[in-house]
Amino acid sequence: MKKLAIAASLVALAAPASASAHGKDRAPAGAGKAHAACKAERSAIGKDAFKAKYANDRGKRAMKRCVRQRVRAARQACKAERTADKAAFRAKYGRGDKKRHAFRRCVRQNIA
């Protein structure tokens, strides 16, 4: 009985680690840079003003909403730039022979 309980607890502990190993909890490109920018903004304007600007109705998740807003704005700017001239966009932001991951690199560079 003890062996069964130990085995069940080990399986239960291993399940969350294997779920996150598949990349389902990955942050979007540029989220780290956006988080740093939001932290700088929060320290510049103060915590209360930052919460008033970004928090939800209950006064929660201000940092998450700030990061999301910055990433979303960068994605929109990159999407517009890519739509204007796709070949120039890949040449500017892409890496390697095949100029891959241009959109991700554009988003990381355009986080304000």
MDAnalysis code that builds the backbone (N, CA, C; Angstrom):
import MDAnalysis as mda
import numpy as np

u = mda.Universe.empty(336, n_residues=112, atom_resindex=np.repeat(np.arange(112), 3), trajectory=True)
u.add_TopologyAttr("name", ["N", "CA", "C"] * 112)
u.add_TopologyAttr("resid", np.arange(1, 113))
u.add_TopologyAttr("resname", ["MET", "LYS", "LYS", "LEU", "ALA", "ILE", "ALA", "ALA", "SER", "LEU", "VAL", "ALA", "LEU", "ALA", "ALA", "PRO", "ALA", "SER", "ALA", "SER", "ALA", "HIS", "GLY", "LYS", "ASP", "ARG", "ALA", "PRO", "ALA", "GLY", "ALA", "GLY", "LYS", "ALA", "HIS", "ALA", "ALA", "CYS", "LYS", "ALA", "GLU", "ARG", "SER", "ALA", "ILE", "GLY", "LYS", "ASP", "ALA", "PHE", "LYS", "ALA", "LYS", "TYR", "ALA", "ASN", "ASP", "ARG", "GLY", "LYS", "ARG", "ALA", "MET", "LYS", "ARG", "CYS", "VAL", "ARG", "GLN", "ARG", "VAL", "ARG", "ALA", "ALA", "ARG", "GLN", "ALA", "CYS", "LYS", "ALA", "GLU", "ARG", "THR", "ALA", "ASP", "LYS", "ALA", "ALA", "PHE", "ARG", "ALA", "LYS", "TYR", "GLY", "ARG", "GLY", "ASP", "LYS", "LYS", "ARG", "HIS", "ALA", "PHE", "ARG", "ARG", "CYS", "VAL", "ARG", "GLN", "ASN", "ILE", "ALA"])
u.atoms.positions = np.array([
    [0.818, -1.183, 0.000],
    [0.000, 0.000, 0.000],
    [0.870, 1.259, 0.000],
    [1.957, 1.204, 0.784],
    [2.850, 2.361, 0.838],
    [3.507, 2.612, -0.511],
    [3.859, 1.526, -1.205],
    [4.499, 1.669, -2.515],
    [3.539, 2.318, -3.515],
    [2.279, 1.952, -3.448],
    [1.288, 2.535, -4.337],
    [1.108, 4.026, -4.063],
    [1.080, 4.403, -2.794],
    [0.932, 5.808, -2.431],
    [2.147, 6.617, -2.870],
    [3.337, 6.061, -2.725],
    [4.550, 6.759, -3.150],
    [4.580, 6.907, -4.662],
    [4.210, 5.864, -5.372],
    [4.190, 5.916, -6.836],
    [3.168, 6.940, -7.330],
    [2.006, 6.979, -6.695],
    [0.976, 7.931, -7.099],
    [1.424, 9.360, -6.850],
    [2.104, 9.601, -5.739],
    [2.561, 10.958, -5.453],
    [3.670, 11.380, -6.408],
    [4.532, 10.458, -6.805],
    [5.589, 10.783, -7.770],
    [5.004, 11.112, -9.141],
    [3.976, 10.375, -9.542],
    [3.313, 10.655, -10.818],
    [2.646, 12.020, -10.770],
    [2.019, 12.330, -9.651],
    [1.342, 13.617, -9.505],
    [2.342, 14.775, -9.535],
    [3.510, 14.584, -8.977],
    [4.532, 15.629, -8.994],
    [5.158, 15.790, -10.362],
    [5.245, 14.726, -11.134],
    [5.876, 14.780, -12.451],
    [4.945, 15.355, -13.508],
    [3.647, 15.299, -13.316],
    [2.689, 15.753, -14.325],
    [2.816, 17.238, -14.648],
    [2.882, 18.168, -13.678],
    [3.004, 19.578, -14.032],
    [4.319, 19.892, -14.748],
    [5.385, 19.205, -14.404],
    [6.665, 19.457, -15.052],
    [6.625, 19.024, -16.508],
    [5.968, 17.907, -16.792],
    [5.917, 17.447, -18.174],
    [4.974, 18.315, -19.002],
    [3.938, 18.877, -18.405],
    [3.018, 19.730, -19.152],
    [3.686, 21.028, -19.567],
    [4.505, 21.606, -18.702],
    [5.160, 22.854, -19.058],
    [6.359, 22.628, -19.972],
    [6.855, 21.423, -20.052],
    [8.002, 21.133, -20.913],
    [7.623, 21.158, -22.381],
    [6.348, 21.078, -22.687],
    [5.919, 21.069, -24.075],
    [5.729, 22.462, -24.650],
    [6.000, 23.503, -23.905],
    [5.963, 24.856, -24.435],
    [4.605, 25.517, -24.421],
    [3.660, 25.001, -23.681],
    [2.334, 25.606, -23.656],
    [2.299, 26.877, -22.836],
    [3.260, 27.073, -21.951],
    [3.288, 28.244, -21.090],
    [4.346, 29.238, -21.538],
    [4.654, 29.261, -22.810],
    [5.706, 30.135, -23.297],
    [5.202, 31.562, -23.417],
    [6.041, 32.493, -23.103],
    [5.700, 33.904, -23.225],
    [5.903, 34.325, -24.680],
    [5.187, 35.335, -25.143],
    [5.370, 35.792, -26.517],
    [6.726, 36.444, -26.719],
    [7.130, 36.546, -27.972],
    [8.415, 37.171, -28.287],
    [8.430, 38.600, -27.772],
    [9.491, 38.984, -27.105],
    [9.637, 40.333, -26.600],
    [9.020, 40.580, -25.252],
    [8.465, 39.553, -24.619],
    [7.788, 39.757, -23.335],
    [8.771, 40.191, -22.249],
    [9.981, 39.690, -22.288],
    [10.969, 40.081, -21.280],
    [11.340, 41.545, -21.396],
    [11.516, 41.998, -22.611],
    [11.836, 43.404, -22.843],
    [10.646, 44.295, -22.474],
    [9.445, 43.833, -22.774],
    [8.247, 44.593, -22.424],
    [8.073, 44.648, -20.909],
    [8.380, 43.560, -20.234],
    [8.278, 43.532, -18.771],
    [9.243, 44.541, -18.153],
    [10.455, 44.610, -18.687],
    [11.434, 45.576, -18.177],
    [10.961, 47.010, -18.422],
    [10.362, 47.249, -19.587],
    [9.854, 48.585, -19.891],
    [8.692, 48.950, -18.973],
    [7.838, 47.980, -18.676],
    [6.715, 48.237, -17.769],
    [7.198, 48.491, -16.350],
    [8.222, 47.772, -15.917],
    [8.778, 48.018, -14.589],
    [9.369, 49.421, -14.503],
    [10.028, 49.857, -15.571],
    [10.591, 51.206, -15.583],
    [9.482, 52.250, -15.554],
    [8.411, 52.004, -16.301],
    [7.280, 52.931, -16.294],
    [6.630, 52.982, -14.914],
    [6.486, 51.829, -14.272],
    [5.880, 51.780, -12.945],
    [6.703, 52.557, -11.925],
    [8.019, 52.435, -12.026],
    [8.856, 53.176, -11.073],
    [8.866, 54.670, -11.402],
    [8.662, 55.036, -12.654],
    [8.659, 56.446, -13.038],
    [7.367, 57.160, -12.620],
    [6.221, 56.492, -12.821],
    [4.954, 57.176, -12.533],
    [4.377, 56.816, -11.171],
    [4.894, 55.784, -10.539],
    [4.387, 55.378, -9.229],
    [3.413, 54.220, -9.349],
    [3.330, 53.435, -8.287],
    [2.504, 52.231, -8.309],
    [1.018, 52.533, -8.454],
    [0.544, 53.556, -7.772],
    [-0.888, 53.862, -7.825],
    [-1.320, 54.332, -9.213],
    [-0.524, 55.199, -9.820],
    [-0.839, 55.676, -11.171],
    [-0.735, 54.534, -12.184],
    [0.227, 53.649, -11.988],
    [0.392, 52.502, -12.880],
    [-0.827, 51.584, -12.789],
    [-1.294, 51.338, -11.563],
    [-2.488, 50.510, -11.394],
    [-3.706, 51.173, -12.010],
    [-3.809, 52.482, -11.843],
    [-4.957, 53.189, -12.410],
    [-4.952, 53.110, -13.937],
    [-3.780, 53.095, -14.517],
    [-3.658, 53.073, -15.976],
    [-3.904, 51.680, -16.560],
    [-3.385, 50.633, -15.921],
    [-3.389, 49.308, -16.533],
    [-4.247, 48.257, -15.840],
    [-4.588, 48.401, -14.570],
    [-5.254, 47.329, -13.836],
    [-6.678, 47.102, -14.322],
    [-7.193, 45.904, -14.018],
    [-8.566, 45.584, -14.382],
    [-9.532, 46.232, -13.384],
    [-10.802, 45.880, -13.469],
    [-11.829, 46.496, -12.617],
    [-11.588, 46.268, -11.130],
    [-10.942, 45.162, -10.790],
    [-10.675, 44.841, -9.390],
    [-9.306, 45.322, -8.940],
    [-8.583, 46.060, -9.787],
    [-7.280, 46.584, -9.412],
    [-6.163, 45.560, -9.482],
    [-6.326, 44.535, -10.294],
    [-5.355, 43.440, -10.384],
    [-4.757, 43.362, -11.789],
    [-3.647, 42.644, -11.883],
    [-2.994, 42.286, -13.139],
    [-2.510, 43.476, -13.965],
    [-2.076, 44.525, -13.324],
    [-1.611, 45.706, -14.043],
    [-0.359, 45.408, -14.859],
    [0.589, 44.682, -14.285],
    [1.828, 44.384, -14.995],
    [1.558, 43.499, -16.212],
    [0.747, 42.486, -16.045],
    [0.429, 41.585, -17.143],
    [-0.265, 42.335, -18.274],
    [-1.160, 43.227, -17.921],
    [-1.878, 43.976, -18.946],
    [-0.970, 44.980, -19.648],
    [-0.018, 45.559, -18.926],
    [0.947, 46.473, -19.530],
    [1.819, 45.731, -20.535],
    [2.326, 44.571, -20.141],
    [3.177, 43.774, -21.035],
    [2.394, 43.381, -22.271],
    [1.174, 42.917, -22.086],
    [0.354, 42.501, -23.217],
    [0.102, 43.661, -24.181],
    [-0.151, 44.832, -23.625],
    [-0.415, 46.000, -24.461],
    [0.816, 46.381, -25.280],
    [1.986, 46.340, -24.678],
    [3.216, 46.681, -25.387],
    [3.538, 45.666, -26.484],
    [3.364, 44.383, -26.180],
    [3.632, 43.346, -27.180],
    [2.636, 43.458, -28.321],
    [1.388, 43.713, -27.991],
    [0.357, 43.841, -29.021],
    [0.644, 45.024, -29.949],
    [1.087, 46.142, -29.390],
    [1.412, 47.311, -30.214],
    [2.604, 47.028, -31.129],
    [3.608, 46.325, -30.615],
    [4.769, 45.977, -31.428],
    [4.376, 45.017, -32.544],
    [3.495, 44.067, -32.241],
    [3.044, 43.116, -33.260],
    [2.278, 43.831, -34.370],
    [1.450, 44.794, -34.008],
    [0.691, 45.533, -35.015],
    [1.616, 46.351, -35.906],
    [2.635, 46.972, -35.313],
    [3.584, 47.753, -36.100],
    [4.356, 46.857, -37.063],
    [4.764, 45.693, -36.593],
    [5.505, 44.766, -37.449],
    [4.615, 44.193, -38.548],
    [3.374, 43.946, -38.216],
    [2.448, 43.422, -39.216],
    [2.241, 44.438, -40.335],
    [2.123, 45.708, -39.973],
    [1.959, 46.754, -40.984],
    [3.215, 46.893, -41.847],
    [4.375, 46.808, -41.211],
    [5.628, 46.905, -41.953],
    [5.804, 45.711, -42.890],
    [5.435, 44.530, -42.429],
    [5.546, 43.326, -43.255],
    [4.581, 43.380, -44.428],
    [3.390, 43.931, -44.208],
    [2.404, 44.036, -45.277],
    [2.868, 44.988, -46.373],
    [3.587, 46.036, -45.988],
    [4.045, 47.025, -46.959],
    [5.020, 46.413, -47.968],
    [6.012, 45.657, -47.487],
    [6.992, 45.043, -48.388],
    [7.586, 43.825, -47.697],
    [7.094, 42.659, -48.069],
    [7.484, 41.434, -47.386],
    [8.960, 41.087, -47.609],
    [9.458, 41.285, -48.815],
    [10.861, 40.948, -49.110],
    [11.820, 41.853, -48.328],
    [11.523, 43.127, -48.281],
    [12.369, 44.059, -47.532],
    [12.297, 43.762, -46.036],
    [11.116, 43.370, -45.569],
    [10.938, 43.022, -44.159],
    [11.813, 41.829, -43.787],
    [11.789, 40.785, -44.609],
    [12.617, 39.602, -44.339],
    [14.097, 39.930, -44.437],
    [14.460, 40.795, -45.368],
    [15.870, 41.172, -45.503],
    [16.344, 41.971, -44.288],
    [15.474, 42.811, -43.760],
    [15.843, 43.663, -42.633],
    [15.929, 42.893, -41.323],
    [14.946, 42.036, -41.054],
    [14.853, 41.391, -39.751],
    [15.278, 39.921, -39.744],
    [15.241, 39.251, -40.888],
    [15.541, 37.825, -40.935],
    [17.017, 37.532, -40.725],
    [17.302, 36.312, -40.289],
    [18.682, 35.889, -40.062],
    [18.964, 34.627, -40.851],
    [20.217, 34.431, -41.190],
    [20.641, 33.212, -41.867],
    [20.380, 33.273, -43.358],
    [20.633, 32.160, -44.001],
    [20.450, 32.077, -45.456],
    [18.992, 32.206, -45.863],
    [18.117, 31.656, -45.048],
    [16.696, 31.661, -45.396],
    [15.929, 32.836, -44.799],
    [16.612, 33.696, -44.058],
    [15.996, 34.891, -43.450],
    [14.778, 34.522, -42.610],
    [14.996, 33.622, -41.678],
    [13.905, 33.125, -40.846],
    [13.684, 33.973, -39.600],
    [12.521, 33.793, -39.017],
    [12.124, 34.410, -37.748],
    [12.153, 35.939, -37.797],
    [11.853, 36.493, -38.947],
    [11.882, 37.942, -39.104],
    [10.818, 38.619, -38.245],
    [9.632, 38.060, -38.188],
    [8.556, 38.700, -37.433],
    [8.878, 38.730, -35.947],
    [9.386, 37.638, -35.414],
    [9.742, 37.583, -33.994],
    [10.828, 38.603, -33.667],
    [11.808, 38.717, -34.536],
    [12.886, 39.678, -34.297],
    [12.390, 41.128, -34.397],
    [11.455, 41.358, -35.303],
    [10.865, 42.692, -35.435],
    [10.121, 43.054, -34.167],
    [9.350, 42.132, -33.627],
    [8.577, 42.406, -32.410],
    [9.525, 42.725, -31.259],
    [10.586, 41.949, -31.130],
    [11.543, 42.199, -30.035],
    [12.194, 43.558, -30.159],
    [12.463, 43.999, -31.377],
    [13.120, 45.294, -31.552],
    [12.164, 46.459, -31.379],
    [10.876, 46.248, -31.626],
    [9.913, 47.349, -31.585],
    [9.204, 47.513, -30.253],
    [9.557, 46.729, -29.254],
    [8.965, 46.912, -27.925],
    [9.442, 48.261, -27.396],
    [8.484, 49.092, -27.033],
    [8.850, 50.433, -26.552],
    [8.834, 50.505, -25.053],
])
